[in-house]
């Protein structure tokens, strides 16, 4: 499969053009829309989502990810091979957390260029053809590369995504947070619940979501509306004592 993860949004022509390119080059490969609403222009937030949701990939699957405010600049196009899965996208830190958490990883700079390469849409013109080739098992012109290094933390106490229901995902892995910790959102202190039905309607809490991230939620309501959550909103982790 090829998984798409972008900040393009669901409206407009961008995702459709990428899917059209993939359909022409690899018509028998399934293309799955994983995210079309990654934090816009924020690879430093999207990286924490990709590192978690990359768990849906199996051997030789491809994740094509585009959060690329530096498109057309000197930033390099990247291919990452992590635990026998492929990742294609810009070298701007987007795959930093995937790389750190890999058991085995190799990184390459894409040297291939299409005949027609726009300055501002590498997702369609460069990354999609490379992703199609990798999914088909075809060689790609590339060379070893040391990706951009960042000083981003391994876990991020910040809202990195707000879903349709108004739940706010953080960049914190539940496995790295002790049970019973308190999450402070502004002046409000939230305790842990296992799931929504463990709290009365209207009560806010935090829990570990189905993909392993600490998430801020309100039973039957929008945590985003109540607390003003949006990507980049800080969360303070406090001891239960």
C-alpha angles and dihedrals in degrees: 000000000000115000120202121211117173145143091232097110126226095276126071133039102285104092090039092055092050092049090049091054091049092047092053095047100036107018095165095052117095114236116207125195103223099165131357093167107055111153103293115248090353114113087158089067099032091056091071092052094048092049089056102037092045084082088085089069120097129197113313094003114138128225111201106195127182124184096137119157088159096057111148093020129103093282111120130238109244140208116194124190106200123174090335094310128109128234122188127186146086124327096238101113095280091125096035097109092043089054093049094050096046122113090207126013141168126186128205137178114232108239097175116101128189121235090250115038117169118213094233110032110058089147090072102029103038114010098044095053090047092049090050092051092050092048089052092049093246122145120259124206105246143132135212113281140181106224124223110284119223135192092222113140122252089244125025124213092208136098106260100173140016115204132210091274094052095254113148119222117204130206089246119111112224089223089063096050122077118238112258097030117144121236113209116207108184104307095340123096116206127198128208127271130180094227142339098276091057089074131055117257113279095026120124123222143147127246141167107262128221091272096048103260126127107250133191114221146161120216106248096352144068119276088192091060094043098047103022092245119183134148109296095030109138124237121201115214112211132185115254089234 
